[in-house]
């Protein structure tokens, strides 16, 4: 196994019994419960496509930016709380590999969180349908549609995820990362439909799943581009930083 | 017949330029934080196989020095070399180093074993290493306990175990008994005492606990206000600070005669005085000279004894004076 591979496994091991892992379940569950209540409380029939779109929108518009913020902060705090940076950086591994492994694990958990959300959306719809009397969820459940929309959201969300991870790893306190995440999510609410939304990383996932094809592609491309560039800059910046 | 060794080869095994086998070499290393001197230029060597006690009060610059050795901080000037190599440039040299820093650095939600497993994976070592180091610090039966539920002494022993992963050639321990309760201190001291035998490595031990260092150190360095006041083998310090305690009929008369003979003298009682053995002099020869001077003046000498200084006295002498 490569040294980077071993570092990634070590980073995954550190998340064992951590709040970060619980968050990967709890955040998508919030969307599931809200969707379940919406479908259950609706007085008329609803199409599967609408259930899926509502669920994926709730995730991309609000929960993904907020959860990625919280997850990155929790991953960063694993090291800061343990005062483990020094031990991590005196291994013979290159500093860049150490940070790349940590960031990769945070990104993998963000992906896991989105995957759980995609699984919970149809479950919430099906459960509500089962309990509804008179009105049912109509039409065909579109797995492909769900996966495509989920993929777009995840790809466009790379930028915000990397930026949140960068802040969470860079500062000892989780407050800067949290403030930026909350402000970014609030900005999404304000500018979601405007032309400025495509320059705000936190607004990109919601724009990536919109009906406007050109805007969707732009959101994905911008999200991936900012994400990749930010990842490289993050590794360079953290590798030069003196940790307490 | 001579064996020729290249400069590169010599540095690989740890020879410095004066031909000494050296694990750590400080070459005029200094560190400044925002214009404030944390460490004034330090030049010193830590011989291979030694237990080097790095002494200093809180804030003297010990942790800064250790972080410079490990490449965690960059020196403002000068260079640190581990077996001739700069750890900031050649990270592979860190493979031969284990460390315990000012905090144990354990993940509370992982068990002791899992904590060691994390370090083992990062260092790329065999699985069996974890069992070996757990046994070395007598933590095998507590290894499935969450680190967050361990006592401070157990946590420190786990951190010590982690530092021993991979049988390093150099162990760097920063205040290993700091912030421990008395029981924890006893536990860790016991482990520390066994350390040179257990690991057979060069040990660089920073502490402000003189008792701890006196018990195991072969060499010491004394840091005060970011300045290295003294460094060398502990025996040399003791010899340099040796005094001759003289019981004599008239201490004040004896004092004037001995001062006249160029001895440094301190009267400690009506019939007792202490003579400092001159630097580099043999204490037995100095005692003979003192006796000779006093007898020649007709003073009755009841007793003569040479007394070595304790580490506490040496430390006190070297660190007394104004702080900046």
Interface residues (C-beta under 8 A of the other chain):
Chain A: X3 X6 X7 X9 X10 X13 X14 X16 X17 X18 X78 X81 X82 X83 X84 X86 X87 X88 X89 X90 X91 X92 X93 X94 X98 X242 X243
Chain B: X67 X70 X71 X72 X73 X74 X91 X92 X93 X94 X95 X97 X99 X101 X103 X105 X106 X107 X108 X109 X110 X114 X117 X118 X119 X121 X122 X123 X124 X146 X162
